[in-house]
Amino acid sequence: MNVHRYADLSASELYNITQTDDSFHDGDIFVLENLGIVGFLMEAWPVILHGTDSSKELHQLKQGYHHPVKYDPTLQEAAVLFAHLTSI
């Protein structure tokens, strides 16, 4: 799993990057520092785990959704990154 950090990027720009940049892989984490968003690439879809995307460009997991176990390490790392992001 890789972590992709961006200091000044919109949700729309991030979405486009996840679809066109070959360095993004299933399970990779993204951090949009300027928007306070942490999420990950679930197969081909950028999904928010923490924070809010007011533009609604990024996907969100529905309440009660149980992610595949293979994403457990990703979700744990994303929670740590979000805690650090919000403590700055």
N, CA, C and O atoms as a MOPAC input file, in Angstrom:
PM7 MOZYME 1SCF
protein

 N      0.84500 1    -1.17800 1     0.00000 1
 C      0.00000 1     0.00000 1     0.00000 1
 C      0.88900 1     1.23900 1     0.00000 1
 O      1.84800 1     1.33600 1     0.76600 1
 N      0.55300 1     2.17000 1    -0.86700 1
 C      1.25200 1     3.45300 1    -0.92900 1
 C      0.34800 1     4.53200 1    -0.35600 1
 O     -0.87600 1     4.39900 1    -0.35400 1
 N      0.96600 1     5.59600 1     0.12700 1
 C      0.21500 1     6.76300 1     0.59600 1
 C      0.53400 1     7.91700 1    -0.34800 1
 O      1.69600 1     8.27300 1    -0.54300 1
 N     -0.51500 1     8.49700 1    -0.93000 1
 C     -0.39000 1     9.62200 1    -1.85000 1
 C     -0.91100 1    10.85900 1    -1.12500 1
 O     -2.09700 1    10.94500 1    -0.80700 1
 N     -0.02100 1    11.81400 1    -0.86500 1
 C     -0.38400 1    13.03300 1    -0.12600 1
 C     -0.43400 1    14.22400 1    -1.07700 1
 O      0.42500 1    14.39300 1    -1.94200 1
 N     -1.46500 1    15.04300 1    -0.89100 1
 C     -1.61300 1    16.25000 1    -1.69500 1
 C     -1.95900 1    17.41200 1    -0.77900 1
 O     -2.86800 1    17.31600 1     0.04400 1
 N     -1.23000 1    18.51000 1    -0.92700 1
 C     -1.43700 1    19.67600 1    -0.06800 1
 C     -2.51800 1    20.60300 1    -0.61300 1
 O     -3.18200 1    21.29900 1     0.15500 1
 N     -2.69900 1    20.61800 1    -1.92500 1
 C     -3.63400 1    21.57700 1    -2.51700 1
 C     -4.25100 1    20.98800 1    -3.78500 1
 O     -3.84900 1    21.31300 1    -4.90200 1
 N     -5.22700 1    20.12200 1    -3.58500 1
 C     -5.85900 1    19.44000 1    -4.70400 1
 C     -7.35100 1    19.33600 1    -4.43200 1
 O     -7.76500 1    19.11500 1    -3.29400 1
 N     -8.15100 1    19.49500 1    -5.46600 1
 C     -9.60000 1    19.33600 1    -5.29300 1
 C     -9.96400 1    17.85100 1    -5.35900 1
 O     -9.17500 1    17.02600 1    -5.82100 1
 N    -11.15000 1    17.53000 1    -4.89800 1
 C    -11.63200 1    16.15000 1    -4.96000 1
 C    -11.74900 1    15.70100 1    -6.41300 1
 O    -11.44600 1    14.55100 1    -6.73400 1
 N    -12.18100 1    16.59000 1    -7.28200 1
 C    -12.31200 1    16.27400 1    -8.70100 1
 C    -10.94900 1    15.96100 1    -9.32100 1
 O    -10.81300 1    15.01000 1   -10.09000 1
 N     -9.95200 1    16.76100 1    -8.98300 1
 C     -8.59800 1    16.51700 1    -9.49500 1
 C     -8.06600 1    15.17700 1    -8.98800 1
 O     -7.44500 1    14.42600 1    -9.74000 1
 N     -8.31100 1    14.88300 1    -7.71800 1
 C     -7.86500 1    13.60700 1    -7.16600 1
 C     -8.54200 1    12.45300 1    -7.90000 1
 O     -7.88500 1    11.47900 1    -8.26800 1
 N     -9.84100 1    12.56000 1    -8.11000 1
 C    -10.56800 1    11.50500 1    -8.81600 1
 C     -9.90500 1    11.21900 1   -10.16000 1
 O     -9.66000 1    10.06500 1   -10.50900 1
 N     -9.61800 1    12.28200 1   -10.90800 1
 C     -8.98700 1    12.11300 1   -12.21500 1
 C     -7.62200 1    11.45300 1   -12.10100 1
 O     -7.27900 1    10.59500 1   -12.91500 1
 N     -6.84800 1    11.84000 1   -11.11200 1
 C     -5.51900 1    11.25300 1   -10.91900 1
 C     -5.62700 1     9.76200 1   -10.63500 1
 O     -4.85000 1     8.97100 1   -11.17100 1
 N     -6.58100 1     9.37200 1    -9.79900 1
 C     -6.70200 1     7.94400 1    -9.46800 1
 C     -7.07900 1     7.10500 1   -10.68500 1
 O     -6.80400 1     5.90600 1   -10.72700 1
 N     -7.70000 1     7.72900 1   -11.65900 1
 C     -8.12700 1     6.99900 1   -12.85100 1
 C     -7.06700 1     6.97200 1   -13.95400 1
 O     -7.13900 1     6.14300 1   -14.86100 1
 N     -6.07800 1     7.87800 1   -13.87900 1
 C     -5.11600 1     7.99900 1   -14.97600 1
 C     -3.66800 1     7.77000 1   -14.56700 1
 O     -2.82400 1     7.54300 1   -15.43400 1
 N     -3.35700 1     7.82000 1   -13.29400 1
 C     -1.97600 1     7.68500 1   -12.81700 1
 C     -1.69600 1     6.22900 1   -12.46300 1
 O     -2.30100 1     5.67400 1   -11.54500 1
 N     -0.78300 1     5.62500 1   -13.19400 1
 C     -0.47400 1     4.20500 1   -12.98600 1
 C      0.20400 1     3.91300 1   -11.65600 1
 O      0.38800 1     2.74800 1   -11.30300 1
 N      0.57900 1     4.95000 1   -10.91100 1
 C      1.19300 1     4.70700 1    -9.60000 1
 C      0.13700 1     4.42600 1    -8.52600 1
 O      0.47800 1     3.99100 1    -7.42600 1
 N     -1.14200 1     4.67200 1    -8.83700 1
 C     -2.23400 1     4.35300 1    -7.90300 1
 C     -2.64000 1     2.89300 1    -8.08200 1
 O     -2.83500 1     2.42200 1    -9.20300 1
 N     -2.76400 1     2.18100 1    -6.95400 1
 C     -3.14200 1     0.76800 1    -6.99300 1
 C     -4.25100 1     0.49400 1    -5.97600 1
 O     -4.43900 1     1.24600 1    -5.01900 1
 N     -4.96100 1    -0.57200 1    -6.19900 1
 C     -6.00100 1    -1.02300 1    -5.27700 1
 C     -5.44000 1    -1.06000 1    -3.85500 1
 O     -4.40400 1    -1.67800 1    -3.60700 1
 N     -6.12700 1    -0.40000 1    -2.92700 1
 C     -5.69400 1    -0.37300 1    -1.53000 1
 C     -4.81200 1     0.80000 1    -1.16300 1
 O     -4.52800 1     1.00300 1     0.01800 1
 N     -4.36500 1     1.58600 1    -2.14700 1
 C     -3.54800 1     2.76200 1    -1.83500 1
 C     -4.38600 1     3.81300 1    -1.11500 1
 O     -5.59200 1     3.92900 1    -1.32900 1
 N     -3.72200 1     4.56200 1    -0.26700 1
 C     -4.36400 1     5.61600 1     0.52600 1
 C     -4.08500 1     6.96700 1    -0.11600 1
 O     -3.00100 1     7.19800 1    -0.65200 1
 N     -5.07600 1     7.86100 1    -0.05800 1
 C     -4.84100 1     9.25200 1    -0.46200 1
 C     -5.19100 1    10.17400 1     0.69300 1
 O     -6.10500 1     9.90800 1     1.47400 1
 N     -4.44000 1    11.26300 1     0.78200 1
 C     -4.66100 1    12.28600 1     1.79900 1
 C     -4.77200 1    13.62500 1     1.08000 1
 O     -3.83200 1    14.06000 1     0.41500 1
 N     -5.92100 1    14.27400 1     1.21400 1
 C     -6.11400 1    15.62700 1     0.69200 1
 C     -6.02100 1    16.56500 1     1.88500 1
 O     -7.01800 1    16.86200 1     2.54200 1
 N     -4.81400 1    17.02100 1     2.14800 1
 C     -4.56300 1    17.80300 1     3.36600 1
 C     -5.40000 1    19.07000 1     3.41100 1
 O     -5.90700 1    19.43600 1     4.47200 1
 N     -5.55500 1    19.75100 1     2.27200 1
 C     -6.30200 1    21.00600 1     2.24500 1
 C     -7.79200 1    20.81400 1     2.51100 1
 O     -8.46500 1    21.74600 1     2.95200 1
 N     -8.31200 1    19.61800 1     2.24700 1
 C     -9.73300 1    19.33900 1     2.45700 1
 C     -9.99800 1    18.51200 1     3.70800 1
 O    -11.15200 1    18.30300 1     4.08100 1
 N     -8.93100 1    18.03800 1     4.36000 1
 C     -9.10200 1    17.21300 1     5.55500 1
 C     -9.72000 1    15.85800 1     5.24800 1
 O    -10.49400 1    15.32700 1     6.04400 1
 N     -9.37400 1    15.29600 1     4.08200 1
 C     -9.93700 1    14.02700 1     3.63700 1
 C     -8.85800 1    12.94800 1     3.57400 1
 O     -7.75400 1    13.18400 1     3.08200 1
 N     -9.19100 1    11.77100 1     4.07400 1
 C     -8.35000 1    10.58800 1     3.92300 1
 C     -9.24100 1     9.48500 1     3.35700 1
 O    -10.35800 1     9.26300 1     3.82500 1
 N     -8.72700 1     8.80800 1     2.34900 1
 C     -9.48800 1     7.72600 1     1.74300 1
 C     -8.56200 1     6.73000 1     1.08500 1
 O     -7.34900 1     6.75400 1     1.29300 1
 N     -9.14500 1     5.85600 1     0.29200 1
 C     -8.33500 1     4.84100 1    -0.36500 1
 C     -8.95800 1     4.44300 1    -1.69700 1
 O    -10.12400 1     4.72500 1    -1.97200 1
 N     -8.15500 1     3.78800 1    -2.50300 1
 C     -8.63500 1     3.28800 1    -3.77900 1
 C     -9.15100 1     1.87200 1    -3.57000 1
 O     -8.38500 1     0.96300 1    -3.25100 1
 N    -10.44900 1     1.69400 1    -3.75200 1
 C    -11.08100 1     0.38700 1    -3.61200 1
 C    -11.35400 1    -0.10900 1    -5.02800 1
 O    -12.30600 1     0.30900 1    -5.68700 1
 N    -10.48400 1    -1.01400 1    -5.46900 1
 C    -10.45300 1    -1.44400 1    -6.85800 1
 C    -10.20000 1    -0.20300 1    -7.70500 1
 O     -9.08500 1     0.31800 1    -7.66700 1
 N    -11.15800 1     0.29700 1    -8.45900 1
 C    -10.93000 1     1.48700 1    -9.29200 1
 C    -11.54500 1     2.75900 1    -8.71800 1
 O    -11.46100 1     3.81600 1    -9.34200 1
 N    -12.16300 1     2.67400 1    -7.53500 1
 C    -12.95600 1     3.78700 1    -7.03000 1
 C    -12.29100 1     4.46900 1    -5.84100 1
 O    -11.95100 1     3.80300 1    -4.86300 1
 N    -12.09700 1     5.79700 1    -5.90600 1
 C    -11.59300 1     6.53500 1    -4.75100 1
 C    -12.71400 1     6.71100 1    -3.71300 1
 O    -13.75700 1     7.29900 1    -3.99900 1
 N    -12.47400 1     6.19200 1    -2.51700 1
 C    -13.49400 1     6.14900 1    -1.46900 1
 C    -13.01100 1     6.93300 1    -0.25000 1
 O    -11.89200 1     6.73200 1     0.22200 1
 N    -13.85900 1     7.82400 1     0.25400 1
 C    -13.53900 1     8.58100 1     1.46700 1
 C    -13.73600 1     7.68800 1     2.68300 1
 O    -14.74400 1     6.99100 1     2.80500 1
 N    -12.76500 1     7.72200 1     3.57100 1
 C    -12.89700 1     7.03500 1     4.85900 1
 C    -13.11400 1     8.02400 1     5.98700 1
 O    -13.87000 1     7.75500 1     6.92100 1
 N    -12.45000 1     9.16600 1     5.90100 1
 C    -12.51700 1    10.18600 1     6.95800 1
 C    -12.58200 1    11.55200 1     6.29300 1
 O    -11.85700 1    11.82600 1     5.33600 1
 N    -13.44700 1    12.39400 1     6.80600 1
 C    -13.61700 1    13.72700 1     6.25100 1
 C    -14.87000 1    13.77900 1     5.39600 1
 O    -15.60100 1    12.79500 1     5.28500 1
 N    -15.11400 1    14.93700 1     4.79100 1
 C    -16.32600 1    15.15300 1     4.01000 1
 C    -15.97600 1    15.79800 1     2.68100 1
 O    -15.21200 1    16.76200 1     2.63000 1
 N    -16.53000 1    15.26700 1     1.61900 1
 C    -16.34800 1    15.81900 1     0.27900 1
 C    -17.62300 1    16.55100 1    -0.10500 1
 O    -18.59000 1    15.93200 1    -0.54900 1
 N    -17.62700 1    17.86100 1     0.06500 1
 C    -18.83600 1    18.63600 1    -0.22900 1
 C    -19.15200 1    18.64200 1    -1.72500 1
 O    -20.29100 1    18.90300 1    -2.11000 1
 N    -18.16600 1    18.35800 1    -2.56800 1
 C    -18.41100 1    18.33200 1    -4.01400 1
 C    -19.07100 1    17.02900 1    -4.46700 1
 O    -19.59600 1    16.94500 1    -5.57800 1
 N    -19.04000 1    16.01300 1    -3.59800 1
 C    -19.62900 1    14.69400 1    -3.89700 1
 C    -18.93500 1    13.99000 1    -5.07600 1
 O    -19.52900 1    13.12900 1    -5.72500 1
 N    -17.67200 1    14.36600 1    -5.34700 1
 C    -16.91400 1    13.74100 1    -6.43400 1
 C    -16.41200 1    12.34900 1    -6.05300 1
 O    -16.30800 1    11.46700 1    -6.90700 1
 N    -16.10300 1    12.15500 1    -4.77600 1
 C    -15.52200 1    10.89700 1    -4.32000 1
 C    -16.60700 1     9.97900 1    -3.76700 1
 O    -17.65000 1    10.44400 1    -3.30900 1
 N    -16.36000 1     8.70800 1    -3.81200 1
 C    -17.33100 1     7.72400 1    -3.33000 1
 C    -17.26900 1     7.60800 1    -1.81100 1
 O    -16.24500 1     7.90300 1    -1.19500 1
 N    -18.37000 1     7.17800 1    -1.22500 1
 C    -18.43000 1     6.91500 1     0.20400 1
 C    -19.03000 1     5.53900 1     0.41200 1
 O    -19.90900 1     5.11500 1    -0.33900 1
 N    -18.55400 1     4.84300 1     1.43300 1
 C    -19.11400 1     3.53700 1     1.75500 1
 C    -20.46700 1     3.73400 1     2.43300 1
 O    -20.61600 1     4.59800 1     3.29700 1
 N    -21.42000 1     2.95400 1     2.04700 1
 C    -22.73900 1     3.03700 1     2.67800 1
 C    -22.65900 1     2.50400 1     4.10200 1
 O    -21.89400 1     1.58600 1     4.39800 1
 N    -23.46000 1     3.09600 1     4.97000 1
 C    -23.49400 1     2.65500 1     6.36300 1
 C    -23.83400 1     1.16700 1     6.41200 1
 O    -24.75600 1     0.70500 1     5.74000 1
 N    -23.08600 1     0.44000 1     7.20300 1
 C    -23.31100 1    -0.98700 1     7.34000 1
 C    -22.55300 1    -1.83500 1     6.33100 1
 O    -22.59000 1    -3.06400 1     6.39800 1
 N    -21.85600 1    -1.17900 1     5.38200 1
 C    -21.08600 1    -1.93200 1     4.39800 1
 C    -19.90400 1    -2.60900 1     5.08000 1
 O    -19.19700 1    -1.98200 1     5.86900 1
 N    -19.69200 1    -3.85600 1     4.78400 1
 C    -18.55000 1    -4.58900 1     5.33700 1
 C    -17.53200 1    -4.78600 1     4.22600 1
 O    -17.74900 1    -5.54400 1     3.28100 1
 N    -16.41700 1    -4.08200 1     4.36600 1
 C    -15.36500 1    -4.13600 1     3.35500 1
 C    -14.67400 1    -5.50300 1     3.36200 1
 O    -14.68100 1    -6.20000 1     4.37600 1
 N    -14.08300 1    -5.87900 1     2.23600 1
 C    -13.30500 1    -7.11800 1     2.21900 1
 C    -12.12500 1    -7.04000 1     3.20000 1
 O    -11.52900 1    -5.97800 1     3.37900 1
 N    -11.80700 1    -8.13600 1     3.81000 1
 C    -10.74000 1    -8.21300 1     4.81300 1
 C     -9.40300 1    -7.70700 1     4.26000 1
 O     -8.58500 1    -7.18200 1     5.01500 1
 N     -9.17800 1    -7.85800 1     2.96600 1
 C     -7.89800 1    -7.42800 1     2.39900 1
 C     -7.63900 1    -5.93800 1     2.61400 1
 O     -6.49300 1    -5.49900 1     2.51600 1
 N     -8.67600 1    -5.15000 1     2.90500 1
 C     -8.50500 1    -3.71700 1     3.13000 1
 C     -8.26700 1    -3.35800 1     4.60400 1
 O     -8.07400 1    -2.18200 1     4.91100 1
 N     -8.27500 1    -4.30900 1     5.50100 1
 C     -8.08500 1    -4.01400 1     6.92300 1
 C     -6.82800 1    -3.19000 1     7.19100 1
 O     -6.92200 1    -2.17700 1     7.88300 1
 N     -5.64600 1    -3.57400 1     6.67500 1
 C     -4.44500 1    -2.76900 1     6.93500 1
 C     -4.56400 1    -1.34400 1     6.38300 1
 O     -4.07800 1    -0.39200 1     6.99300 1
 N     -5.20800 1    -1.21100 1     5.23500 1
 C     -5.40700 1     0.10900 1     4.63300 1
 C     -6.27000 1     0.98100 1     5.53300 1
 O     -5.93200 1     2.13800 1     5.78200 1
 N     -7.37200 1     0.44400 1     6.01800 1
 C     -8.27700 1     1.21000 1     6.86600 1
 C     -7.62200 1     1.58600 1     8.18900 1
 O     -7.85100 1     2.68200 1     8.70100 1
 N     -6.82200 1     0.70600 1     8.74000 1
 C     -6.10700 1     1.01000 1     9.98400 1
 C     -5.10800 1     2.14200 1     9.76600 1
 O     -5.03600 1     3.07100 1    10.57100 1
 N     -4.34600 1     2.06800 1     8.69100 1
 C     -3.36400 1     3.12400 1     8.40100 1
 C     -4.05700 1     4.44700 1     8.09600 1
 O     -3.57700 1     5.50200 1     8.51300 1
 N     -5.17000 1     4.41100 1     7.38300 1
 C     -5.92000 1     5.63000 1     7.07000 1
 C     -6.41400 1     6.30600 1     8.34300 1
 O     -6.39800 1     7.53300 1     8.43300 1
 N     -6.85000 1     5.53100 1     9.32000 1
 C     -7.31600 1     6.10300 1    10.59400 1
 C     -6.17100 1     6.81000 1    11.30900 1
 O     -6.37000 1     7.87700 1    11.88800 1
 N     -4.98300 1     6.23000 1    11.27500 1
 C     -3.80700 1     6.85700 1    11.89700 1
 C     -3.46700 1     8.16000 1    11.17900 1
 O     -3.19200 1     9.17100 1    11.82500 1
 N     -3.48400 1     8.14100 1     9.85900 1
 C     -3.17600 1     9.33900 1     9.08200 1
 C     -4.19300 1    10.44700 1     9.34000 1
 O     -3.82500 1    11.61600 1     9.45000 1
 N     -5.47800 1    10.08000 1     9.43700 1
 C     -6.50700 1    11.09100 1     9.70200 1
 C     -6.34100 1    11.68100 1    11.08400 1
 O     -6.50000 1    12.88900 1    11.26500 1
 N     -6.02400 1    10.85500 1    12.05500 1
 C     -5.80200 1    11.36400 1    13.42200 1
 C     -4.64100 1    12.35100 1    13.43600 1
 O     -4.69500 1    13.37600 1    14.11600 1
 N     -3.60300 1    12.04100 1    12.68900 1
 C     -2.44900 1    12.95400 1    12.61000 1
 C     -2.85100 1    14.24600 1    11.87800 1
 O     -2.47500 1    15.34200 1    12.29300 1
 N     -3.60000 1    14.10800 1    10.81400 1
 C     -4.02700 1    15.26500 1    10.01700 1
 C     -4.86400 1    16.22000 1    10.85500 1
 O     -4.70000 1    17.43600 1    10.75500 1
 N     -5.74400 1    15.69500 1    11.66600 1
 C     -6.63400 1    16.54600 1    12.45900 1
 C     -5.97200 1    17.09600 1    13.71900 1
 O     -6.51300 1    17.99200 1    14.36600 1
 N     -4.80500 1    16.56300 1    14.06500 1
 C     -4.11700 1    17.05500 1    15.26500 1
 C     -3.13100 1    18.18100 1    14.94700 1
 O     -2.55200 1    18.78100 1    15.85300 1
 N     -2.94800 1    18.45800 1    13.67100 1
 C     -1.98400 1    19.51100 1    13.26700 1
 C     -2.58500 1    20.87600 1    13.46800 1
 O     -1.93600 1    21.88400 1    13.18900 1

